[in-house]
Amino acid sequence: MARALPRPRSPLSAVRRWYEEEMGWPTTGTEPVELLTGVCFDALEMPADAGIAVLQRVPQTGPVAFLRGGRGGKHLGDRPKLLMLIAAGGAEELPGILEWLEWGALAADLTARGAGERMPAPAWPSGGRASGGFGAREAAGWVRPPRPGYEAENSLPTTGLGAGIGDGGGAPDLVRLVSAAATECHRARLVRARNAQSDRACGDQALAFSNASRISAGTRPRSLTL
């Protein structure tokens, strides 16, 4: 009797299998594969221009994904964006942190995906190297990829006891990460606004510290002092 040969595994199932078996992260049963946030991690979302500046300022952030825009965005339309993975529950803390830092007016630029939400799953080749970076053809890619067995709860940015700067084995501090992200979102917003205008109301005054920039953001940027 002829035996039915097993069907070859598709790249789609390979991506899902890698995240579920190697990383222990739950995924959706849809195509393309998406990662469920609010279970093992949440995701801090911001414009890519601001996110790149944050990566230069904060060496310890945890995994970071790059999204080309379009499908998968929350409030940023087709503009490219970065997703920084943070400890589960961090999405619920974000509004309070922004208010405490007096950056509440940045709610449209700096958001988070938490419980009940999802994010695109960057493709992961069989060779084990991330497909991400800013030159990948996929809609999503890893800028700072995760490592199997490493991204435990105590390694992602969080608040509370045990949070620090990330160089002593503890989780990076979420408040400091949000502070840096809010500052860079503010700077990026001002640069985009300046480029869209023919005249500069602020002249050569430093954008991030000018009175006009504070008024345009609707807040006093207290986070610059952290």
Secondary structure, DSSP 8 states (H G I E B T S, - for coil): ----------HHHHHHHIIIIII---B-SSSS-EEESSSS-EEEEEEHHHHHHHHHH-S----EEEE-SSTT-SSSTTS-EEEEEE-TTHHHHHHHHHHHTT-GGGTTTSEEE-TT-EEE-----TTS----STT-SSSEEEEE---TTT--GGGS-B-STT-BSSSSSS-BBHHHHHHHHHHHHHHHHHHHHHHH-SS-TTTTS-GGGSHHHHHHHTS--GGGG-
